[in-house]
Amino acid sequence: MRLSRYFLPILRETPKEAEIVSHRLMLRAGMIRQQSAGIYSWLPLGYRVLTRIGQIVREEQNRAGALELLMPTIQSADLWRESGRYDDYGKEMLRIEDRHEREMLFGPTNEEMITEIFRSYVRSYRDLPLNLYHIQWKFRDEVRPRFGVMRGREFLMKDAYSFDVDQEAARHAYNKMFVAYLRTFARMGLKAIPMRADSGPIGGDMSHEFIILASTGESQVFCDRRLLDMPIPGADTDFDADLSGIVRDWTTRYAATEEKHDPAAFEALPEADRMAARGIEVGHIFYFGTKYSEPMGAKVAGPDGAEKPVHMGSYGVGVSRLVAGIIEASHDEAGIVWPDAVAPFDVGLVNLKVGDAATDGACLDLYRRLGAKGKDVLYDDTDGRAGAKFAAMDLIGLPWQLIVGPKGLAEGKVELKRRATGERETLSPEAAVARLTA
């Protein structure tokens, strides 16, 4: 993509309303635009990151055997009355009426709707296990939306729902999602620690939040420092196998949010292993048994022909929140430092002398060759000062910067900069392409 044809409204000044790093940088880098309190438009650069994060989530859900569908944002209040949550959920639920005065709501989550879909089609234990998920916009009317997309009112979320014949099978479904989440966040360059957590209005007797550590995190967390060095399950993980050992390895070490913190258990750890830090929740998984299936009549016939309610679990990932979370965990004084897997572009190609035939020709050749190798390149072909170009590239945080100028070309060289480390090297255009496509 040529920058001269791209919509990238970079701001020089930090907006006054931005309280935390991710909000400041997302506004300055032209990723989002606030439309009202807690509601944002995603501009092209931000939307590319959002899409890449969503794709990683989707791939790992599919790998774990979940099936994607898409449910609407607007739901009937009648479904929520069936489960008993309509009056209990609170003011965070946006309640509305259509022109026929039917009570509706903008969905904050989808347990009721997915249960209604399940009960309409599934009758036998032979059709289980089943895990259905979607990636959809949600709305929760936060009393005080703040921190940009970190705590907005409208947000993009992956929510999955498992259905199983009994508790033992449901626990296996829970373990599959537990392992899938470890892999999902690791692929984004994050070390997310699963922590015992409160279930809140979702309900259930087993719950883990996946927390990434960041000094600007919204909550206090406590964990065993050795969790930072735990191995992540590989791409060859067999999700049909017994995964309880992996889950046990992670959950036997101390890790808890502030709500579930046990000071005595924490203090029992060796002092060198105790870590109190700030954290950002990016995922939350629940097992809640028959909390929804029983009141809503989601039953299957067992081997003996007797009907019984299915056991369910719910598994959320804050896709839009992850954009901010990654920035909080990966930035420096100059701007964002995107991990390779979620960066909006792989390479920023900087032309230091637009209009010079040799420089323009070399940049165009590099642009085409990298594109042919499958690399997404943002080519700065604008007529600006070198310093401004470098500052913009550092701000938007692409993993690599390929810098081309007439002085270097006279010696047959270009400059390659790794954004994460700041390391620079001078090499031939051919070697630069080879390095970037290795």
C-alpha positions as CSV (number, residue, x, y, z in Angstrom):
1,M,0.0,0.0,0.0
2,R,1.3,3.4,-1.0
3,L,1.1,5.9,1.9
4,S,0.2,8.6,-0.6
5,R,-3.0,6.7,-1.3
6,Y,-3.7,5.5,2.3
7,F,-5.9,7.1,4.9
8,L,-3.5,7.5,7.9
9,P,-4.5,10.7,9.9
10,I,-1.5,10.9,12.3
11,L,-1.8,13.4,15.1
12,R,1.3,15.4,16.2
13,E,-0.2,16.3,19.6
14,T,-1.6,13.9,22.2
15,P,-5.3,14.4,22.7
16,K,-6.2,15.6,26.2
17,E,-8.8,12.9,26.8
18,A,-6.3,10.0,26.4
19,E,-5.4,8.8,29.9
20,I,-3.3,5.7,29.2
21,V,-0.5,4.8,26.7
22,S,-2.6,2.6,24.4
23,H,-5.4,5.3,24.0
24,R,-2.8,8.0,23.3
25,L,-0.9,6.0,20.7
26,M,-4.0,4.6,19.0
27,L,-5.4,8.2,18.5
28,R,-2.0,9.6,17.5
29,A,-1.3,6.7,15.0
30,G,-4.7,7.3,13.3
31,M,-6.1,3.9,14.3
32,I,-9.4,4.9,15.9
33,R,-11.7,7.9,16.0
34,Q,-14.1,8.5,19.0
35,Q,-17.7,8.9,17.9
36,S,-19.2,9.2,21.4
37,A,-18.4,8.1,24.9
38,G,-16.9,4.6,24.7
39,I,-17.8,4.2,21.0
40,Y,-15.1,4.3,18.3
41,S,-14.7,4.0,14.6
42,W,-11.8,1.8,13.5
43,L,-9.8,3.6,10.9
44,P,-7.9,1.6,8.2
45,L,-4.6,1.0,10.2
46,G,-6.5,0.0,13.4
47,Y,-8.9,-2.2,11.5
48,R,-6.0,-4.1,9.9
49,V,-4.7,-5.0,13.4
50,L,-8.2,-5.9,14.6
51,T,-8.6,-8.2,11.6
52,R,-5.2,-9.9,12.2
53,I,-6.0,-10.5,15.8
54,G,-9.4,-11.9,15.0
55,Q,-7.9,-14.3,12.4
56,I,-5.5,-15.7,15.0
57,V,-8.4,-16.2,17.4
58,R,-10.4,-17.9,14.7
59,E,-7.6,-20.2,13.7
60,E,-7.0,-21.5,17.2
61,Q,-10.7,-21.9,17.9
62,N,-11.0,-24.0,14.7
63,R,-7.9,-26.0,15.7
64,A,-9.6,-26.8,19.0
65,G,-12.7,-28.1,17.2
66,A,-15.1,-25.1,17.7
67,L,-17.4,-24.3,14.9
68,E,-18.0,-20.7,13.8
69,L,-21.4,-19.1,13.3
70,L,-22.7,-15.6,13.6
71,M,-25.5,-14.4,15.9
72,P,-27.2,-11.0,15.7
73,T,-26.3,-8.0,18.0
74,I,-30.0,-7.4,18.8
75,Q,-31.7,-10.0,21.0
76,S,-35.2,-10.6,22.4
77,A,-35.7,-9.8,26.1
78,D,-37.9,-12.9,26.3
79,L,-34.9,-15.2,26.0
80,W,-33.2,-13.4,28.9
81,R,-36.4,-13.7,31.0
82,E,-36.3,-17.5,30.4
83,S,-32.8,-17.7,32.0
84,G,-33.7,-15.2,34.8
85,R,-31.0,-12.7,33.9
86,Y,-33.0,-9.9,32.3
87,D,-33.8,-8.2,35.5
88,D,-30.6,-9.2,37.2
89,Y,-28.0,-8.0,34.7
90,G,-28.2,-4.3,35.7
91,K,-27.9,-1.0,33.9
92,E,-25.0,-2.1,31.8
93,M,-27.6,-3.8,29.5
94,L,-29.0,-1.4,26.8
95,R,-32.7,-2.1,26.7
96,I,-34.7,-1.0,23.6
97,E,-38.1,-1.4,22.0
98,D,-38.8,-1.9,18.3
99,R,-41.7,-0.1,16.5
100,H,-44.1,-2.9,17.7
101,E,-43.1,-2.2,21.3
102,R,-41.4,-5.5,21.6
103,E,-38.7,-5.4,24.2
104,M,-35.2,-6.0,22.8
105,L,-31.6,-5.5,23.9
106,F,-28.2,-4.9,22.4
107,G,-26.5,-8.1,23.4
108,P,-23.7,-7.9,26.0
109,T,-23.2,-11.7,25.7
110,N,-24.9,-14.6,24.0
111,E,-25.5,-17.5,26.5
112,E,-29.3,-17.3,26.1
113,M,-29.4,-17.0,22.3
114,I,-26.9,-19.9,21.8
115,T,-28.9,-22.1,24.2
116,E,-32.1,-21.3,22.2
117,I,-30.3,-22.3,19.0
118,F,-29.0,-25.5,20.5
119,R,-32.3,-26.6,22.0
120,S,-34.0,-26.1,18.6
121,Y,-31.9,-28.7,16.8
122,V,-30.0,-31.0,19.1
123,R,-31.9,-33.9,20.8
124,S,-29.5,-36.7,21.4
125,Y,-26.2,-37.3,23.2
126,R,-24.9,-38.7,19.9
127,D,-24.7,-35.1,18.6
128,L,-22.3,-34.1,21.4
129,P,-19.8,-32.7,22.2
130,L,-20.5,-29.4,20.4
131,N,-18.7,-26.0,20.7
132,L,-20.1,-23.0,18.7
133,Y,-18.5,-19.6,18.6
134,H,-18.7,-16.3,16.8
135,I,-16.8,-13.0,16.7
136,Q,-19.3,-10.2,17.1
137,W,-19.8,-6.7,18.4
138,K,-21.2,-6.3,21.9
139,F,-22.5,-3.4,23.9
140,R,-22.3,-2.8,27.7
141,D,-23.4,0.6,28.9
142,E,-20.4,1.2,31.2
143,V,-21.1,3.9,33.8
144,R,-17.7,5.4,33.1
145,P,-16.2,4.3,29.8
146,R,-12.5,5.2,29.8
147,F,-9.1,4.2,28.5
148,G,-10.2,4.1,24.9
149,V,-11.0,0.7,23.6
150,M,-9.7,-0.9,26.8
151,R,-13.0,-0.1,28.5
152,G,-15.4,1.0,25.8
153,R,-19.2,0.5,25.6
154,E,-19.1,-1.1,22.2
155,F,-16.5,-3.8,21.6
156,L,-15.6,-6.8,19.4
157,M,-15.6,-10.1,21.2
158,K,-15.1,-13.8,20.5
159,D,-17.5,-15.9,22.5
160,A,-17.7,-19.6,22.4
161,Y,-20.2,-22.0,24.0
162,S,-19.7,-25.7,24.7
163,F,-22.4,-28.3,25.1
164,D,-21.7,-31.7,26.7
165,V,-23.6,-34.6,28.1
166,D,-22.1,-34.5,31.6
167,Q,-19.7,-32.8,33.9
168,E,-16.7,-34.9,32.9
169,A,-17.1,-34.2,29.2
170,A,-17.7,-30.5,29.9
171,R,-14.5,-30.3,31.9
172,H,-12.7,-31.7,28.9
173,A,-14.2,-29.0,26.7
174,Y,-13.1,-26.4,29.3
175,N,-9.5,-27.8,29.1
176,K,-9.5,-27.6,25.4
177,M,-10.4,-23.9,25.5
178,F,-7.8,-23.4,28.3
179,V,-5.0,-24.8,26.0
180,A,-6.4,-23.0,22.9
181,Y,-6.2,-19.7,24.8
182,L,-2.6,-20.3,25.9
183,R,-1.7,-20.8,22.2
184,T,-3.8,-17.9,21.0
185,F,-2.1,-15.2,23.1
186,A,1.4,-16.7,22.6
187,R,0.9,-16.3,18.8
188,M,0.3,-12.6,19.4
189,G,3.6,-12.2,21.2
190,L,1.9,-12.2,24.6
191,K,2.5,-14.2,27.8
192,A,-1.0,-14.5,29.2
193,I,-1.2,-16.0,32.6
194,P,-4.4,-17.9,33.5
195,M,-5.6,-16.9,37.0
196,R,-8.4,-18.0,39.2
197,A,-11.2,-15.4,38.9
198,D,-14.7,-14.4,40.0
199,S,-17.4,-15.6,37.6
200,G,-19.5,-12.4,37.9
201,P,-23.0,-12.3,36.2
202,I,-22.0,-15.1,33.8
203,G,-22.2,-17.6,36.7
204,G,-20.5,-21.0,37.2
205,D,-18.2,-22.7,39.6
206,M,-15.0,-22.7,37.6
207,S,-13.4,-19.7,36.0
208,H,-10.1,-18.4,34.8
209,E,-9.1,-15.0,33.5
210,F,-6.2,-14.8,31.1
211,I,-4.1,-11.8,32.2
212,I,-1.2,-10.0,30.4
213,L,1.1,-8.1,32.7
214,A,1.5,-4.4,32.1
215,S,2.4,-1.6,34.4
216,T,-0.7,0.3,33.3
217,G,-3.0,-2.7,33.9
218,E,-6.4,-2.1,35.3
219,S,-6.2,-4.5,38.2
220,Q,-3.8,-6.0,40.7
221,V,-2.8,-9.6,40.2
222,F,-0.7,-12.0,42.2
223,C,1.2,-15.0,40.8
224,D,4.1,-17.4,40.9
225,R,6.9,-15.8,38.9
226,R,7.8,-19.2,37.4
227,L,4.6,-19.1,35.3
228,L,6.4,-16.7,33.0
229,D,8.7,-19.5,31.9
230,M,6.0,-22.2,31.4
231,P,6.1,-23.8,27.9
232,I,3.2,-23.1,25.6
233,P,1.6,-26.2,23.9
234,G,2.7,-26.6,20.3
235,A,0.9,-26.6,17.0
236,D,0.8,-30.4,17.1
237,T,-1.3,-30.5,20.3
238,D,-3.9,-33.2,20.0
239,F,-7.1,-31.6,21.3
240,D,-8.9,-34.9,21.4
241,A,-6.4,-36.2,23.9
242,D,-6.6,-35.7,27.7
243,L,-5.4,-32.2,28.3
244,S,-5.9,-32.2,32.1
245,G,-2.1,-32.6,32.7
246,I,-1.3,-29.3,30.8
247,V,-4.1,-27.5,32.7
248,R,-2.9,-28.9,36.0
249,D,0.7,-27.8,35.3
250,W,-0.5,-24.2,34.9
251,T,-3.1,-24.1,37.6
252,T,-1.2,-25.8,40.5
253,R,1.1,-22.7,40.6
254,Y,-0.4,-19.7,42.4
255,A,-2.1,-17.1,40.2
256,A,-5.1,-15.1,41.2
257,T,-6.9,-11.8,40.5
258,E,-7.4,-9.4,43.4
259,E,-10.9,-10.8,44.0
260,K,-9.7,-14.3,44.5
261,H,-6.4,-13.5,46.2
262,D,-5.4,-15.6,49.1
263,P,-2.6,-13.7,51.0
264,A,-1.6,-16.7,53.1
265,A,-1.1,-19.0,50.1
266,F,0.8,-16.3,48.3
267,E,3.1,-15.6,51.2
268,A,3.8,-19.4,51.4
269,L,5.7,-19.1,48.1
270,P,9.5,-18.5,48.2
271,E,10.0,-14.8,48.2
272,A,11.9,-14.9,44.9
273,D,8.9,-16.5,43.2
274,R,6.2,-14.1,44.5
275,M,5.1,-11.5,41.9
276,A,2.5,-8.8,42.5
277,A,1.8,-6.8,39.4
278,R,-0.8,-4.9,37.3
279,G,-2.6,-6.9,34.7
280,I,-5.0,-6.6,31.8
281,E,-7.7,-9.2,31.2
282,V,-7.8,-10.3,27.6
283,G,-9.8,-13.6,27.9
284,H,-12.1,-15.3,30.4
285,I,-13.4,-18.9,30.4
286,F,-16.2,-20.3,32.5
287,Y,-17.8,-23.7,33.2
288,F,-21.3,-23.3,34.6
289,G,-22.9,-26.7,34.2
290,T,-26.7,-26.5,33.8
291,K,-27.2,-22.8,34.8
292,Y,-28.7,-21.9,31.4
293,S,-29.7,-25.3,30.0
294,E,-32.0,-26.3,32.9
295,P,-34.3,-23.2,33.0
296,M,-34.3,-22.9,29.2
297,G,-35.0,-26.6,28.5
298,A,-31.8,-27.5,26.6
299,K,-31.9,-31.2,27.0
300,V,-30.7,-34.3,25.2
301,A,-31.7,-37.9,25.4
302,G,-28.9,-40.1,27.0
303,P,-28.0,-43.7,26.1
304,D,-30.9,-44.9,28.3
305,G,-33.4,-42.6,26.5
306,A,-33.9,-40.3,29.5
307,E,-33.6,-36.6,28.9
308,K,-31.3,-34.4,30.9
309,P,-30.0,-30.9,30.6
310,V,-26.7,-30.4,28.9
311,H,-23.6,-29.1,30.7
312,M,-22.3,-25.8,29.3
313,G,-19.2,-23.6,29.3
314,S,-18.6,-20.1,28.0
315,Y,-15.3,-18.7,26.6
316,G,-14.6,-15.1,25.8
317,V,-11.7,-13.2,24.1
318,G,-11.8,-9.4,24.0
319,V,-10.6,-9.0,20.4
320,S,-10.8,-5.2,20.3
321,R,-9.4,-4.9,23.9
322,L,-6.4,-7.0,22.8
323,V,-5.4,-4.2,20.4
324,A,-5.0,-1.9,23.4
325,G,-3.6,-4.6,25.6
326,I,-0.8,-5.5,23.1
327,I,0.2,-1.8,22.9
328,E,0.3,-1.5,26.7
329,A,2.6,-4.5,26.8
330,S,4.7,-3.5,23.8
331,H,5.6,0.2,23.2
332,D,8.4,2.6,23.9
333,E,8.9,6.4,24.0
334,A,8.7,6.6,20.2
335,G,5.5,4.7,19.7
336,I,4.0,1.3,19.2
337,V,6.1,-1.8,18.8
338,W,3.9,-4.4,17.1
339,P,4.6,-8.1,17.4
340,D,5.1,-9.5,13.9
341,A,1.9,-11.6,13.9
342,V,-0.5,-8.7,14.5
343,A,1.2,-5.8,12.9
344,P,-0.9,-3.9,10.3
345,F,1.9,-4.2,7.8
346,D,5.1,-6.3,7.8
347,V,7.4,-3.6,6.5
348,G,7.6,0.1,6.3
349,L,9.4,1.1,3.1
350,V,10.8,4.7,3.4
351,N,11.8,6.7,0.3
352,L,14.1,9.4,1.4
353,K,14.1,11.3,-1.9
354,V,10.8,11.1,-3.7
355,G,11.3,12.4,-7.3
356,D,14.8,11.0,-7.6
357,A,14.7,8.5,-10.5
358,A,17.1,6.0,-9.0
359,T,15.6,6.1,-5.5
360,D,12.0,5.9,-6.9
361,G,13.0,3.0,-9.1
362,A,14.7,1.1,-6.3
363,C,11.8,1.6,-3.9
364,L,9.3,0.4,-6.6
365,D,11.4,-2.7,-7.2
366,L,11.6,-3.5,-3.5
367,Y,7.9,-2.8,-3.1
368,R,7.0,-5.2,-5.9
369,R,9.4,-7.9,-4.9
370,L,8.4,-8.0,-1.3
371,G,4.7,-8.0,-2.3
372,A,5.3,-11.0,-4.6
373,K,6.8,-12.8,-1.6
374,G,3.6,-12.3,0.4
375,K,4.8,-9.3,2.6
376,D,2.4,-6.5,3.3
377,V,4.4,-3.3,2.7
378,L,3.4,0.3,3.6
379,Y,5.4,2.4,1.1
380,D,6.0,5.9,2.2
381,D,6.2,7.6,-1.1
382,T,5.2,11.0,0.2
383,D,7.3,14.1,-0.3
384,G,8.2,14.8,3.3
385,R,11.2,15.4,5.6
386,A,13.2,12.4,6.5
387,G,12.8,13.1,10.2
388,A,9.1,13.2,10.0
389,K,9.0,10.0,8.0
390,F,11.1,8.2,10.6
391,A,9.0,9.5,13.5
392,A,5.8,8.3,11.8
393,M,7.2,4.9,11.1
394,D,8.3,4.6,14.8
395,L,4.9,5.8,15.9
396,I,2.9,3.2,14.0
397,G,5.4,0.5,15.0
398,L,5.7,-1.8,12.0
399,P,8.2,-4.6,12.7
400,W,10.7,-3.6,10.0
401,Q,11.7,-0.4,8.3
402,L,13.5,-0.5,5.0
403,I,15.1,2.8,4.3
404,V,16.2,3.8,0.8
405,G,18.1,7.0,-0.1
406,P,20.4,8.2,-2.9
407,K,23.5,8.2,-0.8
408,G,23.2,4.5,0.1
409,L,22.1,3.5,-3.4
410,A,25.2,5.0,-4.8
411,E,27.1,2.3,-2.9
412,G,24.5,-0.4,-3.7
413,K,23.1,-0.4,-0.2
414,V,19.9,0.1,1.7
415,E,19.3,0.3,5.5
416,L,17.2,-2.2,7.4
417,K,15.9,-1.4,10.9
418,R,14.3,-3.8,13.4
419,R,11.7,-1.7,15.3
420,A,11.6,-3.9,18.4
421,T,15.4,-3.6,19.1
422,G,16.4,-0.5,17.1
423,E,19.1,-2.5,15.4
424,R,20.2,-1.2,12.0
425,E,22.2,-2.8,9.3
426,T,23.3,-1.8,5.8
427,L,23.0,-4.3,3.1
428,S,22.2,-4.8,-0.6
429,P,18.6,-4.6,-1.8
430,E,18.8,-8.3,-2.7
431,A,20.0,-9.2,0.8
432,A,17.3,-7.0,2.4
433,V,14.6,-8.9,0.5
434,A,16.1,-12.2,1.5
435,R,16.3,-11.2,5.2
436,L,12.7,-10.0,5.2
437,T,11.3,-13.0,3.4
438,A,13.4,-15.7,5.2
